[in-house]
């Protein structure tokens, strides 16, 4: 389930007619990359997964929490790692406003 999705500067809308399709494709790609990273890992018990993936025109930054939540930001390839930003979103926005909310149901 995607809690928030927004794109600011996207010159090409390939799936704009299908709402929610971007999220499905992104999650499928992350799952495939995570499985690939786990199978290639020299430490099979370690569950780090994928934190960054760079393609020709974008970079996907990913943070998976211990509870299985995924935080993803895509940017153009010129940005450095955004792990600190994703950790800040989780620690300073999601945790206080979502998990501490009495109406929140995981």
N, C-alpha and C positions, 0 to 999 in steps of 0.2 A: 504494500500500500504506500503510495507516495503522499507525503504530507504537504509538500510545497514544490512547485515547479514553475520556473519562469525563465525566459530567455530574453536577454537585453539586445544584443547585436548579432542577429543571425541572418546572414544575407540570403541563404537558401533554405526554403521550407519544404523539405522532402515529404514530410508526413503530416502536414498541417490539416489535411482533411480527416485524419483519423485521430481523434483526441485520445490521449493515453498511450498511443503506440510508441512514442519516444521513450516513455518510462519503461515499457515492456522490453524494448530493444536494449536499453541501457542496462537493465537488471540482468537480462540474458547474457550480455557481453561480460558483465562483471562476474557472473557465476562461472562462465566458461574460462575467463582469465584466472579466477581463483582456483578452479580445478586444475588448470594447466600449471600454475605456480606450485600447487601442492604436489603434483605428480613429478615435477622437476626438482623439487626441494631435496637438499641433502639431509634435512632434519624433518622427517615426516610427521613427528608429533607436534611440531610448531605450526600454529594456525595464523600466521601473519597475513597471508593473502597478498593482494595487490594494492599498493598505495598510490601508484602513479602509472599512467599509460600514455605514451606520446605517439601520435599519428602525424601525418603530413600537415594537417591544418588545425589540429587542436590537441590539447592535453587534457586527459581525464584525471582528476585528483579524487581520491577515494579514502574514506575513513570508515572502518567497521568497528563498532563498539563491541564490548564483551557480551552485550545482550542481543547482538545480531542486527542492530540498526545500521543503516548505511547512509553516509553523508557524502554527496558527490557534487563536485563543481567541475564544469568544463570551461576551459579558457583557450585562448590562442596559444600557440607554441612558444611565445616569447616570455611567458611568466615562469618564475621559479616555482618550487614546490609550495603548495598552499596547505600543507599539513597543519601548521600553526593556526591558520584561519579556520580550518575545519574543527580542530580541537576547541577553539574559542567559541564557535557556533554551538558545539555540543555542550561545553561547560558553562557558558555564560548566557545562552539563549534557550536551548532545548531543555536542559536539566531544570533550571529554575521555573520556567514558564509552562512546561509540558508535564514533566514527571511529578512535579510538586503540586500540580493542579488536581484538586479532588475529583474533577470530572474526567480526567485522563484515563483511558482504558487501553493498555498495550495490545 
